[in-house]
Amino acid sequence: MKTAIVFGGSKGIGAQIAREFANCGYFVVINYNSSKLAAEKLAAELKNSIAIKADVKNYKEVKALADEVIKLKGQIDVAVVSSGISRKNLIIDTTEDEIKDVIDTNLIGTINAIKAVSENMLSNHKGKIITIASMWGEVGASMESIYSASKGGVIAFTKAMAKELGYNGINVNCISPGLIDTDMNKDLSKEDIDSLIENTPSSRIGVPQDIAKAAIFLASDDASFINGQVISINGGFII
């Protein structure tokens, strides 16, 4: 049985990714930081799953998680980095603490996660790493400049890691979601959502399953020649 770690796996996109991997026969490690109840409830719902706390902003905690998984299961086959937060403000109204929190969670957290799992994957000469960015990391978003910067960094880091790790049999790819129906977008008004749908050729917003299915594919043998790519799943909102 293969092992997959889903960083930020307690809610939203991450939770659905955890479900999909469990349904496909993986042993799933659900990483969480503050959402203990949600993570433990999900782990209880799924077969062959465990919830482990680690703050992705703290490398020592992430490395300890990776070491615990290796001790428990022997190796890490797949790592999905879905941890992410957003702050919607004009740049002039964004505090230093808010900037640091977004960058540390989204970008530094991704770096920490990949650094922590890559040693085991390198020793085994195989592995799949999937990062979760955003279409705003591709084109930028007004009122979400720091979020856009952090996700743009995730995209660049993913490409660099594909070049660095690919020669050892490790595939590193990025999924870049568009507007997805999760708590992160719950502050959008009906008018905002209707406007976004109107400008989306697929005529709907996305659901977490849209992202989870792509993650399962990228983790499969069918995607063995896909490396360093950004898979944009946005219904055609940006082309």
Wavefront OBJ file of the C-alpha trace (Angstrom):
o trace
v 0.000 0.000 0.000
v 1.414 3.356 -1.052
v 1.581 6.272 1.371
v 0.449 9.832 0.633
v 0.871 12.866 2.861
v -1.614 15.680 2.306
v -0.276 18.848 3.883
v -3.240 21.037 4.797
v -5.524 18.060 4.444
v -8.155 18.790 7.067
v -10.496 21.037 5.070
v -11.462 22.236 1.598
v -9.387 21.080 -1.347
v -6.921 19.233 0.868
v -9.657 17.195 2.543
v -11.113 16.129 -0.789
v -7.648 15.167 -2.029
v -7.230 13.017 1.096
v -10.568 11.326 0.375
v -9.636 10.593 -3.226
v -6.291 9.058 -2.268
v -7.937 6.935 0.412
v -10.553 5.779 -2.121
v -7.722 4.782 -4.461
v -6.128 2.552 -1.828
v -3.459 4.789 -0.358
v -2.561 5.062 3.301
v -3.267 8.762 3.837
v -1.580 11.073 6.320
v -3.745 14.120 6.956
v -1.597 17.024 8.095
v -3.216 19.820 10.071
v -2.141 22.718 12.262
v -5.129 24.284 14.029
v -8.003 22.167 12.657
v -7.536 19.145 14.913
v -11.192 18.145 15.161
v -11.760 18.351 11.405
v -8.598 16.349 10.687
v -9.380 13.635 13.210
v -12.982 13.392 12.002
v -11.769 12.958 8.422
v -9.191 10.361 9.458
v -11.907 8.416 11.263
v -14.112 8.608 8.167
v -11.445 7.216 5.848
v -9.893 3.772 5.875
v -6.143 3.539 6.483
v -5.672 7.154 7.488
v -4.084 9.104 10.316
v -4.062 12.785 11.289
v -0.745 14.350 12.330
v -0.213 17.923 13.520
v 2.589 20.042 12.097
v 2.803 23.746 11.332
v 4.155 23.976 7.782
v 5.774 27.299 8.695
v 8.058 25.395 11.083
v 10.545 23.119 9.327
v 11.372 21.127 12.457
v 7.712 20.181 12.892
v 7.338 19.219 9.225
v 10.527 17.140 9.303
v 9.308 15.395 12.455
v 6.056 14.546 10.635
v 7.950 13.117 7.673
v 10.194 11.071 9.979
v 7.149 9.723 11.825
v 5.548 8.634 8.555
v 8.741 6.927 7.403
v 9.032 5.123 10.747
v 5.396 4.030 10.482
v 5.173 3.116 6.771
v 8.761 2.842 5.525
v 8.579 5.421 2.760
v 6.705 8.404 1.365
v 5.303 7.780 -2.097
v 3.276 10.956 -2.624
v 3.250 14.389 -1.025
v 0.545 16.932 -1.820
v 1.118 20.434 -0.455
v -2.311 22.022 -0.100
v -1.693 24.317 2.884
v -2.736 27.873 2.123
v -4.296 31.058 3.446
v -5.398 34.308 1.846
v -5.818 37.922 2.927
v -7.921 40.262 0.794
v -6.628 43.824 1.243
v -5.175 46.693 -0.693
v -1.401 46.534 -0.351
v -1.398 49.847 1.537
v -3.767 48.325 4.105
v -1.887 45.049 4.495
v 0.113 44.763 7.699
v 3.604 43.317 7.989
v 2.232 40.459 10.079
v -0.344 39.636 7.398
v 2.328 39.664 4.695
v 4.574 37.377 6.727
v 1.736 35.003 7.595
v 0.687 34.514 3.967
v 4.220 34.145 2.613
v 5.313 31.843 5.437
v 2.267 29.592 5.119
v 1.918 29.416 1.351
v 5.482 29.651 0.070
v 7.794 28.806 2.971
v 5.370 26.071 3.996
v 5.619 24.520 0.540
v 9.408 24.734 0.625
v 9.499 23.137 4.075
v 7.197 20.291 3.044
v 9.155 19.431 -0.088
v 12.479 19.680 1.712
v 11.202 17.334 4.425
v 9.909 14.590 2.107
v 12.523 14.756 -0.639
v 15.312 13.010 1.283
v 13.300 9.793 1.550
v 12.164 10.040 -2.062
v 15.731 10.616 -3.241
v 16.985 7.571 -1.367
v 14.248 5.482 -3.008
v 14.743 7.077 -6.454
v 11.014 7.632 -6.820
v 8.162 9.784 -5.626
v 5.411 12.171 -6.624
v 5.169 15.731 -5.314
v 2.154 17.886 -6.118
v 1.882 21.517 -5.092
v -1.340 23.524 -5.045
v -0.945 27.074 -6.342
v -3.660 29.347 -7.777
v -4.561 31.019 -11.036
v -3.752 34.276 -9.228
v -0.182 33.040 -8.986
v -0.195 32.904 -12.771
v -1.777 36.276 -13.571
v -2.059 38.221 -10.293
v -5.147 39.495 -8.511
v -6.035 42.952 -7.250
v -6.676 42.960 -3.488
v -4.765 39.670 -3.210
v -1.283 40.811 -4.138
v 0.560 38.949 -1.386
v -1.437 35.783 -2.005
v -0.620 36.111 -5.717
v 3.068 36.591 -4.924
v 3.148 33.565 -2.644
v 1.438 31.309 -5.176
v 3.628 32.622 -7.993
v 6.559 31.589 -5.821
v 5.049 28.132 -5.405
v 4.870 27.780 -9.184
v 8.501 28.837 -9.650
v 9.674 26.572 -6.823
v 7.778 23.629 -8.302
v 9.532 24.065 -11.629
v 12.924 24.336 -9.935
v 12.296 21.191 -7.904
v 11.263 19.278 -11.022
v 14.669 20.069 -12.491
v 16.497 19.288 -9.255
v 14.705 16.078 -8.309
v 13.580 14.722 -11.673
v 16.864 12.975 -12.410
v 16.205 10.759 -9.385
v 12.827 9.527 -10.553
v 10.743 12.120 -8.732
v 7.930 13.964 -10.488
v 7.117 17.445 -9.196
v 4.057 19.175 -10.632
v 1.676 21.960 -9.718
v -2.100 22.241 -9.824
v -3.304 25.815 -10.236
v -6.994 26.055 -9.278
v -9.375 28.752 -10.346
v -12.379 29.736 -8.248
v -13.261 26.686 -6.155
v -16.240 26.329 -3.844
v -14.413 26.287 -0.479
v -14.428 28.279 2.755
v -11.609 30.455 1.399
v -14.117 32.028 -0.997
v -17.091 32.170 1.363
v -16.772 35.970 1.657
v -17.604 36.427 -2.033
v -21.058 37.817 -2.693
v -23.541 36.181 -5.043
v -22.914 39.067 -7.461
v -19.160 38.382 -7.349
v -19.667 34.683 -8.020
v -22.178 35.318 -10.807
v -19.695 37.694 -12.462
v -16.915 35.123 -12.251
v -19.179 32.412 -13.685
v -20.175 34.726 -16.537
v -16.498 35.097 -17.433
v -15.788 31.375 -17.198
v -16.303 29.393 -20.432
v -17.303 26.293 -18.442
v -20.121 28.387 -16.918
v -19.603 27.264 -13.323
v -17.224 27.540 -10.422
v -15.051 24.592 -9.539
v -15.522 22.053 -6.770
v -12.797 20.367 -4.693
v -13.303 17.109 -6.623
v -12.040 18.851 -9.768
v -8.681 19.385 -8.081
v -8.578 16.044 -6.298
v -9.076 14.066 -9.513
v -6.145 15.902 -11.095
v -3.972 15.136 -8.072
v -4.781 11.433 -8.333
v -3.813 11.481 -11.999
v -0.511 13.267 -11.360
v 0.314 10.703 -8.670
v -0.372 7.795 -11.020
v 1.977 5.930 -13.349
v 0.007 7.392 -16.259
v 1.619 10.765 -15.448
v 5.188 9.476 -15.289
v 6.365 11.734 -18.140
v 4.713 14.860 -16.737
v 7.234 16.880 -14.754
v 7.559 20.539 -13.822
v 4.157 21.416 -15.250
v 1.403 23.747 -14.070
v -2.006 22.146 -14.587
v -4.473 25.031 -14.637
v -7.957 23.989 -13.561
v -10.068 27.117 -13.858
v -12.839 26.329 -16.348
v -11.153 28.568 -18.918
v -11.283 31.724 -16.770
v -7.659 32.320 -17.754
v -6.316 30.808 -20.957
l 1 2 3 4 5 6 7 8 9 10 11 12 13 14 15 16 17 18 19 20 21 22 23 24 25 26 27 28 29 30 31 32 33 34 35 36 37 38 39 40 41 42 43 44 45 46 47 48 49 50 51 52 53 54 55 56 57 58 59 60 61 62 63 64 65 66 67 68 69 70 71 72 73 74 75 76 77 78 79 80 81 82 83 84 85 86 87 88 89 90 91 92 93 94 95 96 97 98 99 100 101 102 103 104 105 106 107 108 109 110 111 112 113 114 115 116 117 118 119 120 121 122 123 124 125 126 127 128 129 130 131 132 133 134 135 136 137 138 139 140 141 142 143 144 145 146 147 148 149 150 151 152 153 154 155 156 157 158 159 160 161 162 163 164 165 166 167 168 169 170 171 172 173 174 175 176 177 178 179 180 181 182 183 184 185 186 187 188 189 190 191 192 193 194 195 196 197 198 199 200 201 202 203 204 205 206 207 208 209 210 211 212 213 214 215 216 217 218 219 220 221 222 223 224 225 226 227 228 229 230 231 232 233 234 235 236 237 238 239
